[in-house]
């Protein structure tokens, strides 16, 4: 198990998933993709964004949300959405936490955010009247804040 679980629920844009593969590898996290996916793994944008990190990342693909829940059972799940006042920065993250993000451009369905397995819905602040941040950027912001709270456990040390 990695430091965190990054979940993309029904992702649509291959470049975002490629960037998340690289993010997972660089942070020691596990990337979960919940089907259906809006692309296939031969997509050039996915390969270019993930570069040579595909073999270094822990990547799991789940046929549906229930299959994801079975895989991460026992871990806290935080749903990232623009429809809450709860700031992602006000959480004390723990190793094994699940950071759940919705598809581009719609975000997580209300039924997923309201699911009993969700610990809390969280928001990344941004300027008013704007729709959303890029999916891969949102995941990076959240993962690095959570990892910072754990003093970047397992990160390389410059000597």
VMD Tcl script that builds the backbone (N, CA, C; Angstrom):
set m [mol new atoms 477]
animate dup $m
set s [atomselect $m all]
$s set {name element resname resid chain x y z} {
  {N N UNK 1 A 0.842 -1.182 0.000}
  {CA C UNK 1 A 0.000 0.000 0.000}
  {C C UNK 1 A 0.882 1.238 0.000}
  {N N UNK 2 A 0.482 2.239 -0.793}
  {CA C UNK 2 A 1.199 3.503 -0.837}
  {C C UNK 2 A 0.802 4.403 0.312}
  {N N UNK 3 A 1.376 5.581 0.323}
  {CA C UNK 3 A 1.086 6.555 1.365}
  {C C UNK 3 A -0.395 6.927 1.326}
  {N N UNK 4 A -0.906 7.206 0.137}
  {CA C UNK 4 A -2.311 7.575 -0.042}
  {C C UNK 4 A -2.890 6.832 -1.235}
  {N N UNK 5 A -4.199 6.858 -1.307}
  {CA C UNK 5 A -4.915 6.327 -2.464}
  {C C UNK 5 A -5.516 7.521 -3.194}
  {N N UNK 6 A -5.138 7.695 -4.443}
  {CA C UNK 6 A -5.710 8.722 -5.299}
  {C C UNK 6 A -6.730 8.004 -6.178}
  {N N UNK 7 A -7.957 8.512 -6.216}
  {CA C UNK 7 A -8.986 7.867 -7.023}
  {C C UNK 7 A -9.540 8.855 -8.038}
  {N N UNK 8 A -9.541 8.438 -9.298}
  {CA C UNK 8 A -10.229 9.176 -10.352}
  {C C UNK 8 A -11.468 8.363 -10.713}
  {N N UNK 9 A -12.624 8.920 -10.397}
  {CA C UNK 9 A -13.910 8.290 -10.680}
  {C C UNK 9 A -14.305 8.625 -12.116}
  {N N UNK 10 A -14.368 7.615 -12.962}
  {CA C UNK 10 A -14.782 7.734 -14.358}
  {C C UNK 10 A -14.064 8.869 -15.097}
  {N N UNK 11 A -12.726 8.858 -15.104}
  {CA C UNK 11 A -11.982 9.937 -15.764}
  {C C UNK 11 A -12.214 9.945 -17.275}
  {N N UNK 12 A -12.146 11.139 -17.868}
  {CA C UNK 12 A -12.437 11.306 -19.287}
  {C C UNK 12 A -11.200 11.721 -20.107}
  {N N UNK 13 A -10.281 12.465 -19.507}
  {CA C UNK 13 A -9.178 13.065 -20.255}
  {C C UNK 13 A -7.892 12.278 -19.993}
  {N N UNK 14 A -7.344 11.659 -21.028}
  {CA C UNK 14 A -6.180 10.805 -20.833}
  {C C UNK 14 A -4.966 11.534 -20.259}
  {N N UNK 15 A -4.743 12.779 -20.642}
  {CA C UNK 15 A -3.588 13.517 -20.136}
  {C C UNK 15 A -3.625 13.696 -18.632}
  {N N UNK 16 A -4.822 13.898 -18.067}
  {CA C UNK 16 A -4.948 14.026 -16.614}
  {C C UNK 16 A -4.598 12.713 -15.921}
  {N N UNK 17 A -5.036 11.621 -16.488}
  {CA C UNK 17 A -4.723 10.318 -15.891}
  {C C UNK 17 A -3.241 10.013 -16.030}
  {N N UNK 18 A -2.644 10.363 -17.157}
  {CA C UNK 18 A -1.207 10.186 -17.316}
  {C C UNK 18 A -0.435 10.978 -16.275}
  {N N UNK 19 A -0.851 12.219 -16.041}
  {CA C UNK 19 A -0.196 13.041 -15.020}
  {C C UNK 19 A -0.389 12.431 -13.636}
  {N N UNK 20 A -1.558 11.844 -13.386}
  {CA C UNK 20 A -1.825 11.206 -12.087}
  {C C UNK 20 A -0.994 9.943 -11.901}
  {N N UNK 21 A -0.713 9.237 -12.980}
  {CA C UNK 21 A 0.178 8.071 -12.894}
  {C C UNK 21 A 1.553 8.523 -12.417}
  {N N UNK 22 A 2.027 9.598 -12.979}
  {CA C UNK 22 A 3.323 10.151 -12.576}
  {C C UNK 22 A 3.271 10.643 -11.129}
  {N N UNK 23 A 2.178 11.327 -10.752}
  {CA C UNK 23 A 1.992 11.802 -9.383}
  {C C UNK 23 A 2.030 10.633 -8.397}
  {N N UNK 24 A 1.323 9.563 -8.714}
  {CA C UNK 24 A 1.291 8.393 -7.834}
  {C C UNK 24 A 2.689 7.808 -7.667}
  {N N UNK 25 A 3.418 7.667 -8.755}
  {CA C UNK 25 A 4.768 7.114 -8.681}
  {C C UNK 25 A 5.679 8.005 -7.836}
  {N N UNK 26 A 5.594 9.316 -8.039}
  {CA C UNK 26 A 6.505 10.250 -7.353}
  {C C UNK 26 A 6.179 10.428 -5.872}
  {N N UNK 27 A 4.976 10.098 -5.466}
  {CA C UNK 27 A 4.582 10.274 -4.062}
  {C C UNK 27 A 4.402 8.960 -3.324}
  {N N UNK 28 A 4.599 7.845 -3.995}
  {CA C UNK 28 A 4.416 6.552 -3.348}
  {C C UNK 28 A 2.962 6.239 -3.074}
  {N N UNK 29 A 2.080 6.851 -3.844}
  {CA C UNK 29 A 0.640 6.623 -3.671}
  {C C UNK 29 A 0.145 5.575 -4.656}
  {N N UNK 30 A -1.059 5.103 -4.416}
  {CA C UNK 30 A -1.716 4.171 -5.325}
  {C C UNK 30 A -2.768 4.948 -6.102}
  {N N UNK 31 A -2.794 4.783 -7.412}
  {CA C UNK 31 A -3.812 5.421 -8.242}
  {C C UNK 31 A -4.870 4.396 -8.597}
  {N N UNK 32 A -6.122 4.730 -8.307}
  {CA C UNK 32 A -7.266 3.888 -8.644}
  {C C UNK 32 A -8.094 4.606 -9.704}
  {N N UNK 33 A -8.491 3.881 -10.727}
  {CA C UNK 33 A -9.392 4.402 -11.751}
  {C C UNK 33 A -10.673 3.599 -11.702}
  {N N UNK 34 A -11.795 4.302 -11.611}
  {CA C UNK 34 A -13.102 3.642 -11.583}
  {C C UNK 34 A -13.726 3.764 -12.963}
  {N N UNK 35 A -14.058 2.627 -13.559}
  {CA C UNK 35 A -14.666 2.592 -14.886}
  {C C UNK 35 A -16.109 3.077 -14.850}
  {N N UNK 36 A -16.602 3.551 -16.008}
  {CA C UNK 36 A -15.969 3.532 -17.318}
  {C C UNK 36 A -14.951 4.658 -17.481}
  {N N UNK 37 A -13.921 4.367 -18.261}
  {CA C UNK 37 A -12.891 5.346 -18.576}
  {C C UNK 37 A -13.225 5.985 -19.920}
  {N N UNK 38 A -12.860 7.240 -20.077}
  {CA C UNK 38 A -13.148 7.943 -21.324}
  {C C UNK 38 A -12.042 7.792 -22.351}
  {N N UNK 39 A -11.186 6.789 -22.213}
  {CA C UNK 39 A -10.043 6.589 -23.094}
  {C C UNK 39 A -9.571 5.161 -22.915}
  {N N UNK 40 A -8.592 4.763 -23.733}
  {CA C UNK 40 A -7.962 3.471 -23.510}
  {C C UNK 40 A -6.479 3.689 -23.280}
  {N N UNK 41 A -5.793 2.683 -22.822}
  {CA C UNK 41 A -4.403 2.846 -22.413}
  {C C UNK 41 A -3.421 2.919 -23.566}
  {N N UNK 42 A -3.901 2.829 -24.784}
  {CA C UNK 42 A -3.008 3.035 -25.922}
  {C C UNK 42 A -3.004 4.505 -26.349}
  {N N UNK 43 A -3.801 5.344 -25.694}
  {CA C UNK 43 A -3.900 6.754 -26.055}
  {C C UNK 43 A -2.544 7.442 -25.928}
  {N N UNK 44 A -2.142 8.164 -26.955}
  {CA C UNK 44 A -0.834 8.832 -26.973}
  {C C UNK 44 A -0.736 9.902 -25.890}
  {N N UNK 45 A -1.833 10.603 -25.594}
  {CA C UNK 45 A -1.812 11.650 -24.565}
  {C C UNK 45 A -1.553 11.043 -23.182}
  {N N UNK 46 A -2.143 9.897 -22.930}
  {CA C UNK 46 A -1.927 9.202 -21.655}
  {C C UNK 46 A -0.461 8.803 -21.529}
  {N N UNK 47 A 0.083 8.210 -22.570}
  {CA C UNK 47 A 1.477 7.773 -22.542}
  {C C UNK 47 A 2.433 8.948 -22.392}
  {N N UNK 48 A 2.171 10.023 -23.120}
  {CA C UNK 48 A 3.062 11.182 -23.061}
  {C C UNK 48 A 3.043 11.811 -21.669}
  {N N UNK 49 A 1.869 11.961 -21.069}
  {CA C UNK 49 A 1.768 12.585 -19.740}
  {C C UNK 49 A 2.375 11.701 -18.661}
  {N N UNK 50 A 2.229 10.386 -18.793}
  {CA C UNK 50 A 2.777 9.469 -17.795}
  {C C UNK 50 A 4.239 9.147 -18.016}
  {N N UNK 51 A 4.738 9.498 -19.215}
  {CA C UNK 51 A 6.116 9.224 -19.608}
  {C C UNK 51 A 6.489 7.780 -19.263}
  {N N UNK 52 A 7.587 7.596 -18.593}
  {CA C UNK 52 A 8.028 6.235 -18.299}
  {C C UNK 52 A 7.680 5.826 -16.872}
  {N N UNK 53 A 6.664 6.454 -16.295}
  {CA C UNK 53 A 6.301 6.174 -14.911}
  {C C UNK 53 A 5.251 5.060 -14.781}
  {N N UNK 54 A 4.705 4.596 -15.885}
  {CA C UNK 54 A 3.670 3.566 -15.822}
  {C C UNK 54 A 4.124 2.330 -15.045}
  {N N UNK 55 A 5.356 1.926 -15.259}
  {CA C UNK 55 A 5.868 0.728 -14.582}
  {C C UNK 55 A 6.246 0.991 -13.128}
  {N N UNK 56 A 6.336 2.251 -12.735}
  {CA C UNK 56 A 6.735 2.612 -11.380}
  {C C UNK 56 A 5.552 2.921 -10.475}
  {N N UNK 57 A 4.374 3.066 -11.054}
  {CA C UNK 57 A 3.182 3.437 -10.282}
  {C C UNK 57 A 2.360 2.202 -9.933}
  {N N UNK 58 A 1.717 2.270 -8.784}
  {CA C UNK 58 A 0.758 1.245 -8.375}
  {C C UNK 58 A -0.593 1.710 -8.913}
  {N N UNK 59 A -1.038 1.100 -9.999}
  {CA C UNK 59 A -2.270 1.484 -10.684}
  {C C UNK 59 A -3.270 0.341 -10.608}
  {N N UNK 60 A -4.489 0.674 -10.171}
  {CA C UNK 60 A -5.553 -0.329 -10.083}
  {C C UNK 60 A -6.789 0.201 -10.795}
  {N N UNK 61 A -7.413 -0.654 -11.568}
  {CA C UNK 61 A -8.631 -0.277 -12.291}
  {C C UNK 61 A -9.782 -1.091 -11.729}
  {N N UNK 62 A -10.877 -0.406 -11.411}
  {CA C UNK 62 A -12.047 -1.041 -10.800}
  {C C UNK 62 A -13.244 -0.926 -11.735}
  {N N UNK 63 A -14.021 -2.000 -11.804}
  {CA C UNK 63 A -15.173 -2.019 -12.725}
  {C C UNK 63 A -16.280 -1.065 -12.301}
  {N N UNK 64 A -16.326 -0.730 -11.001}
  {CA C UNK 64 A -17.352 0.197 -10.522}
  {C C UNK 64 A -16.972 0.709 -9.128}
  {N N UNK 65 A -17.798 1.585 -8.586}
  {CA C UNK 65 A -17.527 2.206 -7.293}
  {C C UNK 65 A -17.503 1.172 -6.167}
  {N N UNK 66 A -18.384 0.185 -6.229}
  {CA C UNK 66 A -18.407 -0.854 -5.196}
  {C C UNK 66 A -17.095 -1.651 -5.167}
  {N N UNK 67 A -16.534 -1.932 -6.330}
  {CA C UNK 67 A -15.259 -2.650 -6.387}
  {C C UNK 67 A -14.141 -1.801 -5.769}
  {N N UNK 68 A -14.172 -0.500 -6.015}
  {CA C UNK 68 A -13.200 0.389 -5.373}
  {C C UNK 68 A -13.354 0.320 -3.865}
  {N N UNK 69 A -14.595 0.452 -3.380}
  {CA C UNK 69 A -14.840 0.434 -1.933}
  {C C UNK 69 A -14.324 -0.844 -1.292}
  {N N UNK 70 A -14.480 -1.965 -1.965}
  {CA C UNK 70 A -13.978 -3.232 -1.424}
  {C C UNK 70 A -12.453 -3.207 -1.320}
  {N N UNK 71 A -11.792 -2.577 -2.281}
  {CA C UNK 71 A -10.332 -2.544 -2.287}
  {C C UNK 71 A -9.759 -1.618 -1.218}
  {N N UNK 72 A -10.464 -0.541 -0.902}
  {CA C UNK 72 A -9.939 0.431 0.072}
  {C C UNK 72 A -10.659 0.354 1.414}
  {N N UNK 73 A -11.370 -0.736 1.641}
  {CA C UNK 73 A -12.133 -0.903 2.884}
  {C C UNK 73 A -11.249 -0.667 4.099}
  {N N UNK 74 A -11.785 0.053 5.071}
  {CA C UNK 74 A -11.059 0.346 6.296}
  {C C UNK 74 A -10.306 1.662 6.261}
  {N N UNK 75 A -10.209 2.282 5.099}
  {CA C UNK 75 A -9.538 3.570 4.966}
  {C C UNK 75 A -10.567 4.702 4.877}
  {N N UNK 76 A -10.184 5.869 5.350}
  {CA C UNK 76 A -11.069 7.029 5.254}
  {C C UNK 76 A -11.087 7.532 3.810}
  {N N UNK 77 A -12.285 7.900 3.349}
  {CA C UNK 77 A -12.442 8.384 1.981}
  {C C UNK 77 A -12.905 9.836 2.030}
  {N N UNK 78 A -12.144 10.699 1.352}
  {CA C UNK 78 A -12.486 12.109 1.249}
  {C C UNK 78 A -12.860 12.413 -0.193}
  {N N UNK 79 A -14.070 12.931 -0.386}
  {CA C UNK 79 A -14.577 13.252 -1.713}
  {C C UNK 79 A -14.320 14.731 -1.999}
  {N N UNK 80 A -13.610 15.017 -3.064}
  {CA C UNK 80 A -13.314 16.393 -3.442}
  {C C UNK 80 A -14.388 16.902 -4.394}
  {N N UNK 81 A -14.980 18.047 -4.013}
  {CA C UNK 81 A -16.093 18.611 -4.756}
  {C C UNK 81 A -16.130 20.123 -4.558}
  {N N UNK 82 A -16.750 20.804 -5.477}
  {CA C UNK 82 A -16.950 22.242 -5.337}
  {C C UNK 82 A -18.213 22.572 -4.569}
  {N N UNK 83 A -18.921 21.534 -4.103}
  {CA C UNK 83 A -20.232 21.734 -3.470}
  {C C UNK 83 A -20.179 21.520 -1.964}
  {N N UNK 84 A -19.179 22.110 -1.317}
  {CA C UNK 84 A -19.070 22.045 0.136}
  {C C UNK 84 A -18.254 23.233 0.608}
  {N N UNK 85 A -18.405 23.577 1.853}
  {CA C UNK 85 A -17.594 24.645 2.447}
  {C C UNK 85 A -16.390 24.084 3.193}
  {N N UNK 86 A -16.282 22.754 3.301}
  {CA C UNK 86 A -15.204 22.120 4.057}
  {C C UNK 86 A -13.877 22.210 3.300}
  {N N UNK 87 A -12.920 22.920 3.855}
  {CA C UNK 87 A -11.629 23.071 3.192}
  {C C UNK 87 A -10.765 21.824 3.362}
  {N N UNK 88 A -10.112 21.427 2.285}
  {CA C UNK 88 A -9.203 20.280 2.329}
  {C C UNK 88 A -8.036 20.534 3.280}
  {N N UNK 89 A -7.724 21.790 3.552}
  {CA C UNK 89 A -6.589 22.138 4.412}
  {C C UNK 89 A -6.909 21.974 5.890}
  {N N UNK 90 A -8.172 21.753 6.227}
  {CA C UNK 90 A -8.577 21.620 7.627}
  {C C UNK 90 A -8.747 20.171 8.058}
  {N N UNK 91 A -8.105 19.267 7.358}
  {CA C UNK 91 A -8.176 17.837 7.665}
  {C C UNK 91 A -6.813 17.387 8.167}
  {N N UNK 92 A -6.797 16.544 9.167}
  {CA C UNK 92 A -5.557 15.893 9.605}
  {C C UNK 92 A -5.486 14.548 8.891}
  {N N UNK 93 A -4.692 14.499 7.843}
  {CA C UNK 93 A -4.613 13.308 7.008}
  {C C UNK 93 A -3.795 12.215 7.687}
  {N N UNK 94 A -4.110 10.980 7.295}
  {CA C UNK 94 A -3.421 9.801 7.816}
  {C C UNK 94 A -2.961 8.944 6.644}
  {N N UNK 95 A -1.905 8.182 6.863}
  {CA C UNK 95 A -1.474 7.252 5.832}
  {C C UNK 95 A -2.638 6.331 5.482}
  {N N UNK 96 A -2.811 6.080 4.204}
  {CA C UNK 96 A -3.887 5.215 3.739}
  {C C UNK 96 A -5.167 5.939 3.383}
  {N N UNK 97 A -5.251 7.244 3.651}
  {CA C UNK 97 A -6.453 7.986 3.287}
  {C C UNK 97 A -6.688 7.919 1.781}
  {N N UNK 98 A -7.959 7.963 1.415}
  {CA C UNK 98 A -8.383 7.886 0.023}
  {C C UNK 98 A -8.853 9.277 -0.401}
  {N N UNK 99 A -8.263 9.794 -1.474}
  {CA C UNK 99 A -8.604 11.115 -2.006}
  {C C UNK 99 A -9.323 10.887 -3.325}
  {N N UNK 100 A -10.627 11.142 -3.326}
  {CA C UNK 100 A -11.526 10.788 -4.425}
  {C C UNK 100 A -11.886 12.020 -5.244}
  {N N UNK 101 A -11.670 11.943 -6.554}
  {CA C UNK 101 A -11.935 13.044 -7.472}
  {C C UNK 101 A -12.863 12.579 -8.587}
  {N N UNK 102 A -13.729 13.487 -9.030}
  {CA C UNK 102 A -14.701 13.164 -10.067}
  {C C UNK 102 A -14.199 13.450 -11.463}
  {N N UNK 103 A -15.009 13.057 -12.446}
  {CA C UNK 103 A -14.606 13.204 -13.843}
  {C C UNK 103 A -14.644 14.653 -14.323}
  {N N UNK 104 A -13.847 14.887 -15.339}
  {CA C UNK 104 A -13.880 16.154 -16.020}
  {C C UNK 104 A -15.052 16.095 -17.006}
  {N N UNK 105 A -15.888 17.041 -17.168}
  {CA C UNK 105 A -15.933 18.325 -16.476}
  {C C UNK 105 A -17.006 18.395 -15.380}
  {N N UNK 106 A -17.640 17.281 -15.065}
  {CA C UNK 106 A -18.825 17.342 -14.186}
  {C C UNK 106 A -18.528 17.204 -12.703}
  {N N UNK 107 A -17.409 16.613 -12.338}
  {CA C UNK 107 A -17.128 16.345 -10.935}
  {C C UNK 107 A -17.877 15.113 -10.451}
  {N N UNK 108 A -17.729 14.837 -9.165}
  {CA C UNK 108 A -18.379 13.661 -8.583}
  {C C UNK 108 A -19.895 13.804 -8.573}
  {N N UNK 109 A -20.612 12.732 -8.891}
  {CA C UNK 109 A -22.068 12.768 -8.764}
  {C C UNK 109 A -22.466 12.940 -7.289}
  {N N UNK 110 A -23.572 13.610 -7.053}
  {CA C UNK 110 A -24.058 13.842 -5.686}
  {C C UNK 110 A -24.242 12.520 -4.944}
  {N N UNK 111 A -24.651 11.479 -5.648}
  {CA C UNK 111 A -24.861 10.178 -4.994}
  {C C UNK 111 A -23.554 9.605 -4.453}
  {N N UNK 112 A -22.438 9.855 -5.109}
  {CA C UNK 112 A -21.143 9.381 -4.624}
  {C C UNK 112 A -20.717 10.219 -3.421}
  {N N UNK 113 A -20.850 11.535 -3.509}
  {CA C UNK 113 A -20.470 12.412 -2.398}
  {C C UNK 113 A -21.276 12.070 -1.144}
  {N N UNK 114 A -22.545 11.701 -1.320}
  {CA C UNK 114 A -23.430 11.391 -0.189}
  {C C UNK 114 A -23.331 9.940 0.279}
  {N N UNK 115 A -22.524 9.128 -0.378}
  {CA C UNK 115 A -22.414 7.712 -0.024}
  {C C UNK 115 A -21.950 7.565 1.433}
  {N N UNK 116 A -22.498 6.604 2.178}
  {CA C UNK 116 A -22.116 6.423 3.584}
  {C C UNK 116 A -20.631 6.132 3.806}
  {N N UNK 117 A -19.927 5.651 2.809}
  {CA C UNK 117 A -18.499 5.361 2.962}
  {C C UNK 117 A -17.643 6.626 2.947}
  {N N UNK 118 A -18.212 7.736 2.525}
  {CA C UNK 118 A -17.457 8.987 2.439}
  {C C UNK 118 A -17.324 9.597 3.830}
  {N N UNK 119 A -16.084 9.799 4.244}
  {CA C UNK 119 A -15.784 10.419 5.536}
  {C C UNK 119 A -16.219 11.881 5.543}
  {N N UNK 120 A -15.869 12.596 4.475}
  {CA C UNK 120 A -16.176 14.019 4.408}
  {C C UNK 120 A -15.980 14.510 2.978}
  {N N UNK 121 A -16.810 15.464 2.576}
  {CA C UNK 121 A -16.626 16.155 1.307}
  {C C UNK 121 A -15.703 17.341 1.557}
  {N N UNK 122 A -14.747 17.546 0.641}
  {CA C UNK 122 A -13.760 18.603 0.801}
  {C C UNK 122 A -13.670 19.460 -0.455}
  {N N UNK 123 A -13.247 20.689 -0.246}
  {CA C UNK 123 A -13.121 21.649 -1.337}
  {C C UNK 123 A -11.722 22.251 -1.330}
  {N N UNK 124 A -11.173 22.460 -2.516}
  {CA C UNK 124 A -9.935 23.214 -2.676}
  {C C UNK 124 A -10.362 24.639 -3.041}
  {N N UNK 125 A -9.962 25.638 -2.249}
  {CA C UNK 125 A -10.436 26.995 -2.528}
  {C C UNK 125 A -9.908 27.544 -3.852}
  {N N UNK 126 A -10.694 28.402 -4.448}
  {CA C UNK 126 A -10.302 29.079 -5.683}
  {C C UNK 126 A -11.116 30.361 -5.806}
  {N N UNK 127 A -10.817 31.144 -6.779}
  {CA C UNK 127 A -11.524 32.402 -6.980}
  {C C UNK 127 A -12.997 32.129 -7.304}
  {N N UNK 128 A -13.881 33.051 -6.883}
  {CA C UNK 128 A -15.312 32.842 -7.130}
  {C C UNK 128 A -15.646 32.890 -8.623}
  {N N UNK 129 A -16.746 32.287 -8.961}
  {CA C UNK 129 A -17.326 32.303 -10.308}
  {C C UNK 129 A -16.514 31.518 -11.337}
  {N N UNK 130 A -15.562 30.713 -10.872}
  {CA C UNK 130 A -14.824 29.854 -11.786}
  {C C UNK 130 A -15.287 28.424 -11.562}
  {N N UNK 131 A -15.308 27.646 -12.621}
  {CA C UNK 131 A -15.907 26.315 -12.570}
  {C C UNK 131 A -15.081 25.316 -11.779}
  {N N UNK 132 A -13.800 25.154 -12.142}
  {CA C UNK 132 A -13.012 24.123 -11.471}
  {C C UNK 132 A -11.546 24.236 -11.840}
  {N N UNK 133 A -10.733 23.594 -11.031}
  {CA C UNK 133 A -9.321 23.411 -11.342}
  {C C UNK 133 A -9.165 22.192 -12.252}
  {N N UNK 134 A -8.041 22.085 -12.891}
  {CA C UNK 134 A -7.711 20.896 -13.657}
  {C C UNK 134 A -7.660 19.691 -12.714}
  {N N UNK 135 A -8.135 18.549 -13.166}
  {CA C UNK 135 A -8.218 17.354 -12.328}
  {C C UNK 135 A -6.854 16.918 -11.790}
  {N N UNK 136 A -5.854 16.816 -12.649}
  {CA C UNK 136 A -4.529 16.393 -12.193}
  {C C UNK 136 A -3.929 17.414 -11.229}
  {N N UNK 137 A -4.176 18.703 -11.480}
  {CA C UNK 137 A -3.680 19.731 -10.563}
  {C C UNK 137 A -4.361 19.617 -9.205}
  {N N UNK 138 A -5.657 19.374 -9.192}
  {CA C UNK 138 A -6.386 19.217 -7.924}
  {C C UNK 138 A -5.843 18.040 -7.126}
  {N N UNK 139 A -5.620 16.931 -7.805}
  {CA C UNK 139 A -5.075 15.755 -7.122}
  {C C UNK 139 A -3.691 16.066 -6.557}
  {N N UNK 140 A -2.875 16.776 -7.311}
  {CA C UNK 140 A -1.530 17.132 -6.841}
  {C C UNK 140 A -1.585 18.018 -5.607}
  {N N UNK 141 A -2.444 19.018 -5.618}
  {CA C UNK 141 A -2.584 19.916 -4.474}
  {C C UNK 141 A -2.958 19.114 -3.231}
  {N N UNK 142 A -3.953 18.256 -3.365}
  {CA C UNK 142 A -4.443 17.476 -2.220}
  {C C UNK 142 A -3.404 16.478 -1.720}
  {N N UNK 143 A -2.778 15.751 -2.627}
  {CA C UNK 143 A -1.805 14.733 -2.224}
  {C C UNK 143 A -0.619 15.384 -1.527}
  {N N UNK 144 A -0.146 16.481 -2.052}
  {CA C UNK 144 A 1.022 17.110 -1.435}
  {C C UNK 144 A 0.698 17.745 -0.088}
  {N N UNK 145 A -0.505 18.250 0.092}
  {CA C UNK 145 A -0.879 18.742 1.430}
  {C C UNK 145 A -0.955 17.577 2.411}
  {N N UNK 146 A -1.578 16.491 2.002}
  {CA C UNK 146 A -1.690 15.322 2.888}
  {C C UNK 146 A -0.307 14.761 3.205}
  {N N UNK 147 A 0.556 14.656 2.206}
  {CA C UNK 147 A 1.894 14.109 2.398}
  {C C UNK 147 A 2.750 15.043 3.246}
  {N N UNK 148 A 2.576 16.365 3.062}
  {CA C UNK 148 A 3.297 17.341 3.883}
  {C C UNK 148 A 2.987 17.121 5.365}
  {N N UNK 149 A 1.713 16.845 5.656}
  {CA C UNK 149 A 1.317 16.614 7.046}
  {C C UNK 149 A 1.997 15.382 7.641}
  {N N UNK 150 A 2.418 14.464 6.791}
  {CA C UNK 150 A 3.131 13.270 7.250}
  {C C UNK 150 A 4.647 13.445 7.103}
  {N N UNK 151 A 5.083 14.692 6.986}
  {CA C UNK 151 A 6.502 15.020 6.830}
  {C C UNK 151 A 7.126 14.300 5.636}
  {N N UNK 152 A 6.369 14.149 4.583}
  {CA C UNK 152 A 6.832 13.525 3.350}
  {C C UNK 152 A 7.466 12.159 3.618}
  {N N UNK 153 A 6.750 11.354 4.373}
  {CA C UNK 153 A 7.216 10.010 4.735}
  {C C UNK 153 A 7.663 9.236 3.503}
  {N N UNK 154 A 8.877 8.704 3.570}
  {CA C UNK 154 A 9.417 7.882 2.505}
  {C C UNK 154 A 10.080 8.648 1.372}
  {N N UNK 155 A 10.031 9.990 1.402}
  {CA C UNK 155 A 10.622 10.782 0.321}
  {C C UNK 155 A 12.144 10.684 0.361}
  {N N UNK 156 A 12.745 10.927 -0.798}
  {CA C UNK 156 A 14.213 10.916 -0.855}
  {C C UNK 156 A 14.770 12.095 -0.057}
  {N N UNK 157 A 15.944 11.890 0.471}
  {CA C UNK 157 A 16.596 12.913 1.280}
  {C C UNK 157 A 17.874 13.341 0.563}
  {N N UNK 158 A 18.057 14.630 0.438}
  {CA C UNK 158 A 19.277 15.146 -0.166}
  {C C UNK 158 A 20.366 15.185 0.904}
  {N N UNK 159 A 21.496 14.584 0.593}
  {CA C UNK 159 A 22.584 14.569 1.590}
  {C C UNK 159 A 23.811 15.265 1.080}
}
mol reanalyze $m
mol bondsrecalc $m
mol representation Tube
mol addrep $m
